[in-house]
Amino acid sequence: MRRIIIRRLLQIIPLILGVIVLNFMLIHLAPGSLFDVMTSEQQVTDPAMLDQLRHTYGVDQPTSVQLAKYIWSVMRLDLGFSYRQNAPVLDVILEQLPSTVILMLSATGIALLVGITAGVLASVKVNTIWDNLISLGAVFFFAAPSFWLGIMMTVLFAVKLGWFPVGGMRTIGSDQGTFGDALDVMHHLVLPATALGLFYAATYARVMRASMLEVFRLDFVRTARAKGLSRSRVVISHVMRNALLPIVTLLGLQLGTILGGSVVIEAVFSWPGIGSLLFDSVMSRNFPMVLGVLVLGSLLVAVSNAAVDLIYLRLDPRIRAR
Amino acid sequence: MLSLTIDFARRFARNRAALVGFALVILVIGVALAAPWLFPRNPLRIVGKPEIWPFVSSRYPLGTDSLGRDIAAMIAYGARTTLLIGVCASLTATIIGISVGATAAYFGGWVDELLMRFTELFQTIPNLIFVLTIVAILGQKIEYVTIAVGIVTWTPIARLTRAEFMSLRDREFVQACRAMGMGNLRIMFGEILPNALPPVIVLSSLVIAGAVLFESAVSFLGLGDPNVSSWGRLIGDGRTLIRSSWYICAVPGLAIMLTVLALNLVGDGLNDALNPKLRDR
């Protein structure tokens, strides 16, 4: 078991190396020299400073040396310096990371809760009005852009009804202690997390329904029923447990998309996370920051993917046996 | 061949949801094609008073935006942009996906290992962040947005093509081709690919729907091509006015949702019609 875990974690390394090389290629793909753009956008004009930067970025050296240097610096977690925030790129990103993680986790939580409940309900009441309504809802939420859903929810629940704040993460100027602060953040979190989560809830509902129906037909379910177990007991501890496996796979595959989706949702709700940071950096052409977000975002997804795989291993003993 | 097509059409038509989707797709294509005829002048031009609500003025059935531009005209031209980017991005993704998947499965061994790691790499990179990075570096042009969306959506196509190729590559007809001395490329694309294509086409049609959503997000953030009308940008422009005129956001959003919905329904219908075995599940 331990060896499997270590092997799975080691697989992350080539992936991250790949991302770094891709990053490097993107820098060289840019029309004109990215270095010129970078320095002019960040208003570095002092010749001595320019020379120093040219040396730090190794612009005066051959491409292969530049690549090696770039890999080495990223490995040492040196993602460059952002003149806009006047701080190392890594520090700025790490400062914003928790809010994005909170948003992602809440959205995933909502998606799992709503999606699995809807999927189980639809499969238990298959071909009834409930099943049809849930399928219809899933089709709609699967097609609605999350940012648009967010805006429409803001119009209804924040502007018209006034139940939730329009945006931000905290009420400005409020001091309610740790508990009050947590409640305040949760209050701000409801709309963005729901807007982001509903798309995935729709996916999970569809997959869960299909997967439940599949498992229902298997022999062991009939055995469990024949043993005299109640229907709810069979559904919850026998069928659901097995039907959840595809959801776990999907969750792993979609982490990158959820992170990407939170970029747009953060822009809609002025949520102060990596998404807002990326958006501002793209707008101000702050490339070290943009590339830093790309590398760290990929690392986050790679690590979470490995974690999901290990969860899968726990859930499904058949894989462990291989 | 003709009877096969008729059979396929009959199976597709049995799925009512797919038919509704098909009708909607035809409608969107119709609007996109008819746009220059319906609205002969530049859709981004100011035509009347700002913020006229939909269904109020007969001249502007969908109202006007904050600058006084006709929303109906922008929606019609936006359909062109959306469909163009969606279809081209899906084509890009399909070409990359088929090339990678086919090569990996056909040659196997270290080629397969390498290409699958490469695919995994693109699955790991958060896709929207990657699209924004490419657009930020290359510039806000419709071509770059299309290519960027294609680059982040090819991985499922590669995996599916690989799986299909795997099941076909050792069949007798392929061995016969080898024995005849046919070249690898000819066997891959002339012999195996036509047999592997149907499920790949279904997936490509679903990728169009995803590409439409990506494009809308990019232009919503204001990173799309500023010179073309786009549904996402319309929402982005209308965002500041949600207190007074929320319809400016609502209308293009509905257009995106219905288009994506229609494409998804058609994709599901194609899937059912092409894989009759799965249909009864």
Interface residues (C-beta under 8 A of the other chain):
Chain A: P14 L15 G18 V19 L22 L26 I27 L29 A30 P31 L34 V139 F140 F142 A143 A144 P145 F147 W148 I151 M152 T154 V155 V159 A210 L213 E214 L253 G256 T257 L259 G260 G261 V263 V264 A267 V268 L278 F279 V282 M283 R285 F287 V290 L291 V293 L294 G297 S298 V301 A302 N305
Chain B: A17 R117 F118 E120 L121 Q123 T124 I125 P126 N127 L128 I129 F130 V131 L132 T133 I134 V135 A136 I137 L138 G139 A209 L213 S216 A217 F220 L221 G222 L223 G232 I235 R239 I242 R243 W246 C249 A250 G253 I256 M257 L258 V260 L261 N264 L265 R281
